[in-house]
Amino acid sequence: MKRRAFFLFALAATVVLSCKKEEETPKVIYDASTQKGSEAPKVDTVSIEVADLPVHIPGTQYLIHPVGKLSLRSDYKSSNTYSGEVGSNAPSNISNYRDFEITGMLSNLKFQKVGQDSIYPLSEKPVYIQTATFLKSVADKTKQQFLVYTLEDEDTNRDGQLNEKDIKALYISNTDGSNFEKLTAPFHELIDWKLIEETNTIYFRTAEDSNKNGKFDVEDKIHYNSLKLPGKAADVKNYKIQ
């Protein structure tokens, strides 16, 4: 009985320590170059880019090709790639589309106007896109079409990879991918965002690492922001709750 109790105690201690270690992993590593921007992610030599079949959002004139990474060897595992050898065992898709939103772990989106052959990327620099949301209600009311993105755009924890462990940002673009702009402030972690349809306004909250400990926790400052559409990054306004 004592041996069993000791085993359970040791197991619990291991779980607690592992959770604590995971929680303490910083999203930002500060050094002399941080203020100038993080280093570019390392070149991935064990995976290739693949694209899903295109998505057409009703009411738009563009096809969107979600692009992600596929591992070239089955034993390679990474949060921003998909394991499994290329071929019959490859995943059937790298993204999902539902309710005017594309989700996945994507390295880019590529746009193609309906009836044309040319295809061009959303971003020329590395990004890690988690969601791309079409603002249908805004399009219905104003005839202006926008996509809003949640993504990571800098290797802020300096581990050589661009993934969900880095700072999440909020972006916006036209429905053809043009005017792709960042709405969140540098090194501010996106908490959440929503669209208020009655006023065509995007509201979003961000956390600033006020104590510069590399983590986002209860001690950090919360910022409240809004963007009236149509608008640009320069039109983002801060507002106070208290």
N, C-alpha and C positions, 0 to 999 in steps of 0.2 A: 504493500500500500504506500509505504514511504517512497519507494523507488518511483511509483507511478505519479505521486504528488510532485516529486522533484522534477520528473520529466515534463509534466504539465507546466510547472513554474518556469523551467528553462525555455520551453516552447513559447510561452506567453512573453517572456522577457525578450526573446529573439524577435518576435513580431513587433513589440513596442519599439525596440531599438531600430528595426528596419524602417518602420513607419516614420520615426523621428528623423532618421537619416534622410528619407525621401522628402519630408516636409522642409528640411533645412537646406535643400538644394536651391541655390539662388537662381533667379531668372536673369540677374544682371551681374556681371563681373566688372567691377570698376578698376580701371587703371589709367595710365596717362593718355591712352588713345580713345577711351570711352566717349568722351565729350565730342570727339571728331567723327564718331560713328564706329560701329563694330566692324571687325574684319569680315571679309566675304567668306561664306561657307567653303569648306574644302571641296575639291572636285570629286564627285562620286564616280568611281571607276568600276563599280560592281553592279550597276543597275542602268537600265535604259528608260527613256521616256516613251510612254505609249499613250494613245488617246482613245477615249470612248467614242462610240458613235455620237454624232452631233445631237444637241438639244435645240428645239425650236420653241421659244416662249410665245404663246399666242398673242397676236397684236404687234409683234415686232417684225423687222425685216432682216433679222440676222440669225444665223446658226451659230451655236456656241459649242466648241469642241473641248471638253474637259481633258486635261493632260496631267498624268501622274507618272510615278516611277515604278518600274517592275524590276525585281531582283534577277540577276543573271545566274544566281546559284541558290539552291534550296536552303542552305544552312545560314544564309545571310539574313539577319533580322535588324530592322531599324524602324523607328516610328514614322518615318516619312517615305518608306518604300513598302512594297508588297512582296512577301516571300513566296517562293515557288518558281520552278524552272519555266522558262518561256516555252510554250508549246501547249499540248493538250491539258496540262495541269495548271495553266495560267488562269488567274481570276477572270470571271466573265465580265466584270466591270470594275472601274476604279472610282465611280461616283454614283450618286443617286439624284433623281430629280422628282420633286413633289411640291405641289402648292406654290409654284413660281419660285422655287428655291433649289439651287444646285448645292449638294453637300459632298464632302469627301476629304481626302488628304492630297491636295492637288499642287503641282508645281507651276501651273499656269492655266489660263483659258485662252483659246484661240477663236477668233471671230471670222465669219464668212458671210458676206451679204448674199441673200437669197438670189439665185440666178447668176452669180459670179463665181469665178474660180479662185481668186486670190484669198489667202488665209493669213492673218496676222495675229501676233500675240498681244495679250493684254499688257504684260509687263516685260521690259527688256532686262530687268534685274531679277535676281532670285527672290521668289516669294513662296509662301506655304499657305495656300488658300483652304479654309475650312468651310466657308459658306459664301454663296453669291445669291443675293435676294433681289428679285425684280419688284419694284414698287408699283404694283398694278393699280392701286387706288389713285396714286398720283398721276399715272398715265391716263386713267379714265377721266380724271377731272381737268387736267391741265394740258393733255396731249404731249407732255414732255416725259421722256422715258429715262429711268435711272436704275442702276444696279448698285447695291450696297454690299460690301465685302467685309468679312472678318478674316484676318490673316496675320501671319508673322512675316516681317520683311527684313529683320536683322538678327544676326546670330548674337544676341545680347548676353547669353551665358557662356559664350566663347568656347563651345565644345566642338566646333567644326561642323555642326549640323544646323539646319534650319527646320524647326519643328514646333510642336505645341509647348515645348519647354521654354521657348523664348517669349518675349513680350508680344501680346496680341494687340493688333491695331485695327482701326476702322477706316475703310476706304470707300470712295464713291466714284462712279464713272457714268458716262452716257451708256445707253444700251448697246452701242456698237463698240464699247471698250475705250472710247476716246475720253479725254479729260480725266484720266485716272489719277485721283488725288487722295492724299492721306488726310483724315479729319482729326485724328488724335494727335496730341502733342508728343514730341520726342520723349522716349523712355517713360511714357504713361501707359499703364496696362488697362486695356478695355475691360470693363466689368460687364456691361450689357448695353443694349440700345433698343429703341422702339420708335415706330412711326405713329404720330398722332394724325390720323387721316383728316380730321376736321380742319386742321390748320396747315396741312402739308409740311409738318415740321418733324425733323429727326431729333430725338433726345438721346443722349448717351452719357454714361458715367465712366470715369477713369480713375485709377489710383496712381498717385505719385509716391515713389519710394523716398519719403521725406527724410528718414533717418539714414538713408544710403547703406542699408545692410544687405542689399541685393535681393530682398524678398518683399512681397506685397502682403502686409498683414494689418491688423487693427490699429496699429500705431501710425499708419501712413495717412496722407491727406487724400480725401475724395474730391474730385472735381465734377461739376455738373455742367453739361454743354448742350447747345442746341444749334440746329441749322435749318433755317427756313428755305424750302425749295421753291423755285430753283435757286441754287446757291453754290458757292465754291468754298474751298477750304478756308480762304481768307474771310469768309462771312460767318465762320463758327463763333458763337458767343458763349461766354461763361455766365452762369447765373448762380446765385446763392440761395440756399434753403433756410439758413439760420445765420 
